């Protein structure tokens, strides 16, 4: 039974869909990164005041890592219902959860007010943030990937990826402005709450835009086909998770390995750097924030360029440039920061994020093209988010602990290089995917496999 033909979106519709995904992911990443920056700058004093400064930072980064622990659960739940009910509904829910949790953090009492209850409440809200983000990424990139055409999928699907640097840019910009305009005492007393409360306004804007877009036509066609198979066979369709683990387990492992260098390097470059620049290089918080701010703007600009290049030469070559590049850059990265000048710090962070963009830009299309439509949300989300528990979650924590134990950047650089080697191995083992048609994947599926490509078609 063939899939119903889906009319390609008009350029204006596609731009609206891209804008909806981009703005939504920007808000979600703003919320997530805001926490990371606050953990590096003030949460050690507000929620763990009885600890030594670096130990307090370790504890605040531990609550930061808790958010990553909830992301796989979000991937499972949102992936399951996203593959059953559609991408749009779940994206609206993820935005509401993330925005609500972030707004609530801005209202939290500190340790000085309620004692140990303060870090407990902070941890609970961080779990909600992680759960929401675990479901956000897969839906946002699929909504764009499944609307666009195969020839420019890498370019269009890379735009939701720019939500990460845009969110970082927004979060760092707000914090940078506040720390520049306010005294340290005022910022620590109440100023830190402002960017968290601002999330409430951003969520209203994001919801208005997301509610205006249509569901993915590829998903609608796949759903109609699945309903037809179900009626003809008289049986229930397999759960997306079961189908993914049965037919796409190799792709899940590839996605997890591909994310190691991308995830770890990003959080070392953007979150841990706020600790290293201040405590090891004797630079001011403002200097470190300004460097991340400018570099994030450049990161935003290069991601679509890397995405477009992946349409021309393939997802794998571009991804490998990023993985190899970030591994080779780590020793120069810390050497430049140790020179203690703003220009060197800016160069270190900018080059690092440019190499990161070469991995992050093709990732959306690459992961989308690995999985069949009726299990794509689950497969892409599981591959992306389960790796974050071992990669991004502990990255600032591990980097800070290595700095405490060794007092040197060398073990931190080796840590990132090891992650880069894992990613290179995973991507080398992957199949190139840029020529796959997402709609045809469903049309050529095995009758009883919930839209899984035959082996010869998947490896072509």
ABEGO torsion letter per residue (X at the ends): XBBBBBBBBBAAAAAAAAAAAAAAAAAAAAAAAAAAAAAAAAAAAAABAABBAAAAAAAAAAAAAAAAAAAAAAAAAAAAAAAAAEAAAAAAAAAAAAAAAAAAAAABBBAAAAEAAAAAAAAAAAAAAAAAAAAAAAAAAAAAAAABBAAAAAAAAAAAAAAAAAAAAAAAAAAAAAAAABBAAAAAAAAAAAAAAAAAAAAAAAAAAAAABBBBAAAAAAAAAAAAAAAAAGBBBBBAAAAAAAAAAAAAAAAAAAAAAAAAAAAAAAAAAAAAAAAAAGBBAAAAAAAAAAAAAAAAAAAAAAAAAAAAAEAAAAAAAAAAAAAAAAAAAAAAAAAGBAAAAAAAAAAAAAAAAAAAAAAAAAAAAABBAAAAAAAAAAAAAAAAAABAAAAAAAAAAAAAAAGBAAAAAAAAAAAAAAAAAAAAABBBAAABBAAAAAAABBAAAGGBBBAAAAAX
